[in-house]
Amino acid sequence: MHQRVGSTRSSFNTTIAALEGLLEHELATGGTPDARGARRKGEEHLLERRMFRRRSTGEVVKEAWTLFSYPTYYYDVLRGIDYLRAAGVEPDERIA
């Protein structure tokens, strides 16, 4: 997942794009253990942040992420949830 220079956290925007790419690659080729591990790590990144909140404070990162649009260009909660559904991620209380 992409991080800004000096940051210790990844961007939601780049995380979702990487997750979608890794999932498509895995569906097409079967993937590799390393790629599946990276995908699981990215999924956990979203879940730890309850899909749109700062892990440190619980505050909403960007209010716009709670407004759903189509087609999506950047991250929003619906795109994140749609990814989790496509990836077969088990229901998790952190997305309630």
N, C-alpha and C positions, 0 to 999 in steps of 0.2 A: 504494500500500500504506500502511496506517496506521502511524504512528509516535507513540510517547509524546512529550510535550513535552520537549525537550532531548535526545532520543535521535537517533542517526544511523542506526538500524537499524529495520526493520519487524518486526512480529509475525508469527510463523508462522500464528497463528489468523486474523488478518485478511488475510494474504497469500493463504491458500488460498481463503477466501471470495471475495475479489476475483477471483482467477484463475478460479474456477468460474463466477462471474457473467460475466466477460469472454468466456470460452469459449462459454457458452450464447448470449450476445448475438451473437457472431461466427457461430455455427452458424445462428442464426435470421435474421440480417440480412446476413451477409457481413462485418460489422464495418467498421472504418475503419483506415487505416494507424496512427494514433495509438493506438487500442485494441489492435491487434496488437502494437505496440511495447511497450506497457505490460505486456501478457501475457508477452511474451518476457523482459522485465526481471524480472517476478515469478518466472518459471520459473527464471531464473538465480539469483535470491535463494535458492530452495530447493536448487538443485544445488550452489551454492558452499558451502552449509552441510551438504552430504551428507544432506539431508532432515531432520536432527534435531540437528545439532551447532553449537556456537558457532564462528563463523568465526575468531575470534581465538585460541582455545585448542584447538579440536577436541573439547571436552568435550560430553557429552550435555546438551542444554538442559533437558529434562524426561524423566525415566525413563518416565513414563506414556505418552509418545509411541511407545514401543516395544511397548506392549501394545495389541493390536488389539481393537476393540469394534464392535458394530453395534447400532443405527445410530450413526454418529459424530456427535458434537455439536461438539467442537472438533477441533483438528488432531491427527492421528497419522500415522505413517509410511505406513501402508497407504492412508490418504486421499490423501496426497501422491503416492504412486506411482500410484494409480488415476487421479488427475487427469492425470498425465503420459501415461498410456496413452490416456486419452480425447482428449487434445490432440494425439496423434500425435507426441510428442517422441521423437526418435531415442534409442536406448539410449545411456547415458552411464556411464562408469566410476565417476562420483561417487555413483551410487546402488547400487553393488555392496555 
